[in-house]
Amino acid sequence: MAELATLEDPKIRRVNERHGDDHGVNLTRLRAVAKRLGTRQELARGLWATGDGAARLLALLVCRPKDFGREELDAMLRAARTPKVQDWLIGYVVRKSPHAEELRRAWSADPDPLVASAGWALTADRVAAKPEGLDLAALLDVIEARMRDAPDRLQWAMNTCLARIGIDHAEYRARALDIGERLEVLKDYPTSPGCTSPYAPVWITEMVRRQHAGA
């Protein structure tokens, strides 16, 4: 914790706080600390227990994902109230857990929109990588009915799922494009030059174009 305190940068903290995060550590330097430490599961649990944003990010880099139980991961997600911690928990830990599919189903139906957003993020992964057993038409029904009025992080995750269905499943592409065009979610989202807009019709069209160009 003392070492993390020396990495604190007030300018980075101000930028992060505008995005809902609560740490001021350069992530490249944080990753260097994690690389030096290696996998340290008990240290990871101790860092997480501090509640400190930077410490929790470090914990997610040095932990052993398969050592966490289902209830432990559920509790961690519900305690991860900042975007970066939640994203890293899902991306670096839950995705590698044997409990990922069970948690995906439970979280997707959770009344807490932040928890539900984690379930939809995992669903978007499955749509792209392992769609067998998913009812894609039913997912589109839910997205069509709920995405426009969903809270921000849940809306973002549902939109990602919509885009993945359109990109990876040609038989549902026309419907995914139609839903995106009618709902207009993230249509005006500011996008840096050279980056693809998260607006689903633009995102789907561009990624399909790249797939065909690389074929």
KABELFEN-V843512 format. One record per pair of residues at least 12 apart in sequence whose ideal C-beta (glycine too) atoms are under 10 Angstrom apart, sorted by sequence separation. I is the first residue (numbers start at 1). GAP is how many residues later the second one is. If there is no record, write none. Layout:
# KABELFEN-V843512
i: {I;I}
gap: {GAP;GAP}
This chain:
# KABELFEN-V843512
i: {12;13;44;47;48;77;103;106;107;108;127;143;146;147;164;166;186;187;11;12;46;47;63;76;77;90;94;106;107;108;126;162;163;166;185;186;187;189;9;10;12;44;45;47;90;104;105;107;108;144;147;162;163;165;166;185;186;187;196;8;9;12;43;44;47;48;103;104;107;108;124;143;147;161;162;184;185;187;7;8;9;43;44;47;60;73;77;103;104;107;123;142;143;183;184;186;7;8;9;12;44;59;73;76;77;90;104;105;162;163;183;184;186;7;8;40;41;44;45;76;104;105;143;144;162;181;4;5;6;7;40;43;44;103;104;120;123;139;142;143;180;181;182;4;5;9;43;44;48;56;60;73;74;159;180;181;4;33;37;40;41;42;44;68;73;101;104;140;159;162;179;180;7;39;40;41;42;45;100;104;120;139;140;143;179;180;6;7;34;39;40;41;44;45;56;120;139;162;163;177;178;180;30;34;37;38;39;40;41;44;48;56;60;65;73;94;159;176;177;180;4;7;30;33;34;37;39;41;42;57;60;68;72;74;100;101;136;139;140;158;176;177;180;4;7;31;34;35;36;39;41;56;59;63;67;68;73;77;95;100;139;140;159;27;30;31;34;35;41;45;53;57;60;61;65;66;70;72;73;90;94;95;120;158;159;176;177;25;30;33;34;39;48;51;53;56;57;60;65;68;69;70;71;74;86;90;94;136;137;155;176;177;4;22;23;24;25;33;34;53;56;59;60;63;64;65;68;69;70;73;74;78;86;89;90;101;136;156;3;22;23;24;25;27;31;49;54;57;58;59;60;63;65;66;67;68;69;70;73;77;87;91;95;116;120;155;156;159;22;23;30;45;48;53;54;57;60;61;65;66;68;83;86;87;90;91;94;108;134;144;148;155;173;177;21;22;23;25;48;53;56;57;60;61;64;65;66;70;74;78;82;86;90;101;121;128;136;140;144;147;173;21;23;25;56;60;63;65;66;70;74;77;81;117;120;121;124;127;128;131;136;139;143;147;156;163;167;22;23;27;59;65;73;78;80;83;87;91;95;108;116;117;120;123;124;127;131;137;141;144;145;148;149;166;23;57;65;77;80;86;90;116;117;118;119;120;121;122;123;124;125;126;127;128;129;134;136;137;140;144;148;150;163;165;166;173;21;70;74;78;117;118;120;121;124;125;127;128;136;140;143;144;147;148;149;163;164;167;168;16;48;77;78;113;114;116;117;120;121;123;124;127;128;131;139;143;148;163;166;167;16;77;80;113;114;116;117;119;120;123;124;126;127;131;137;140;141;144;147;160;162;163;166;167;170;112;113;114;115;117;118;120;121;122;124;125;127;128;129;136;140;144;147;159;161;162;163;164;165;166;167;168;13;77;78;113;114;117;120;121;124;127;128;136;143;159;160;163;164;167;168;13;48;74;77;113;116;117;120;123;124;127;128;159;162;163;166;167;77;112;113;116;119;120;123;127;143;156;158;162;166;4;114;117;160;164;167;168;74;113;124;159;163;167;1;73;127;1;4;8;5;7;4;1;4;5;44;108;4;108;1;4;7;1;4;108;147;1;4;3;1;27;143;22;23;22;20;21;23;27;20;21;22;23;19;20;21;22;19;20;21;17;19;21;16;20;21;87;16;86;90;16;83;83;83;20;20}
gap: {12;12;12;12;12;12;12;12;12;12;12;12;12;12;12;12;12;12;13;13;13;13;13;13;13;13;13;13;13;13;13;13;13;13;13;13;13;13;14;14;14;14;14;14;14;14;14;14;14;14;14;14;14;14;14;14;14;14;14;15;15;15;15;15;15;15;15;15;15;15;15;15;15;15;15;15;15;15;16;16;16;16;16;16;16;16;16;16;16;16;16;16;16;16;16;16;17;17;17;17;17;17;17;17;17;17;17;17;17;17;17;17;17;18;18;18;18;18;18;18;18;18;18;18;18;18;19;19;19;19;19;19;19;19;19;19;19;19;19;19;19;19;19;20;20;20;20;20;20;20;20;20;20;20;20;20;21;21;21;21;21;21;21;21;21;21;21;21;21;21;21;21;22;22;22;22;22;22;22;22;22;22;22;22;22;22;23;23;23;23;23;23;23;23;23;23;23;23;23;23;23;23;24;24;24;24;24;24;24;24;24;24;24;24;24;24;24;24;24;24;25;25;25;25;25;25;25;25;25;25;25;25;25;25;25;25;25;25;25;25;25;25;25;26;26;26;26;26;26;26;26;26;26;26;26;26;26;26;26;26;26;26;26;27;27;27;27;27;27;27;27;27;27;27;27;27;27;27;27;27;27;27;27;27;27;27;27;28;28;28;28;28;28;28;28;28;28;28;28;28;28;28;28;28;28;28;28;28;28;28;28;28;29;29;29;29;29;29;29;29;29;29;29;29;29;29;29;29;29;29;29;29;29;29;29;29;29;29;30;30;30;30;30;30;30;30;30;30;30;30;30;30;30;30;30;30;30;30;30;30;30;30;30;30;30;30;30;30;31;31;31;31;31;31;31;31;31;31;31;31;31;31;31;31;31;31;31;31;31;31;31;31;31;31;32;32;32;32;32;32;32;32;32;32;32;32;32;32;32;32;32;32;32;32;32;32;32;32;32;32;32;33;33;33;33;33;33;33;33;33;33;33;33;33;33;33;33;33;33;33;33;33;33;33;33;33;33;34;34;34;34;34;34;34;34;34;34;34;34;34;34;34;34;34;34;34;34;34;34;34;34;34;34;34;35;35;35;35;35;35;35;35;35;35;35;35;35;35;35;35;35;35;35;35;35;35;35;35;35;35;35;35;35;35;35;35;36;36;36;36;36;36;36;36;36;36;36;36;36;36;36;36;36;36;36;36;36;36;36;37;37;37;37;37;37;37;37;37;37;37;37;37;37;37;37;37;37;37;37;37;38;38;38;38;38;38;38;38;38;38;38;38;38;38;38;38;38;38;38;38;38;38;38;38;38;39;39;39;39;39;39;39;39;39;39;39;39;39;39;39;39;39;39;39;39;39;39;39;39;39;39;39;40;40;40;40;40;40;40;40;40;40;40;40;40;40;40;40;40;40;40;41;41;41;41;41;41;41;41;41;41;41;41;41;41;41;41;41;42;42;42;42;42;42;42;42;42;42;42;42;42;43;43;43;43;43;43;43;44;44;44;44;44;44;45;45;45;46;46;46;47;47;48;49;49;49;49;49;50;50;51;51;51;53;53;53;53;54;54;55;57;57;57;59;59;60;61;61;61;61;62;62;62;62;63;63;63;63;64;64;64;65;65;65;66;66;66;66;67;67;67;68;69;70;73;132;133}
